Amino acid sequence: PPLLYPTYAQSKARTAVGLGISSREVSSKYISTNSSAKIEQMRNMSELGDLAHFPGGVVVKNEEGEIIAGIGTNKCYKECERVLLLFVLTLIVVNQK
């Protein structure tokens, strides 16, 4: 529902920053496995930290590999995530000059 889109986007960004990987990777690592222990672990992490286990959250790191931002998108598919990340990275590089 559109009312929840901002909440979903924030959860996706929080996941990317908190775990240091995209929410798509979180889904692959925890949800797409056949391991009930990993699925339960993700469920617990989601409840405690309001994390998202579905695509749309990307992590932004600087040249040193430090996390500088998390971006959460909504109704954005794989290619959209990449384009958005490239756009934000371009803005960061331009602003550092």
Salt bridges, closest charged atoms under 4 A:
GLU40 OE1 - ARG43 NH1 2.60
ASP50 OD2 - ARG14 NH1 2.79
GLU79 OE1 - ARG82 NH1 3.32
GLU81 OE2 - ARG24 NH2 3.23
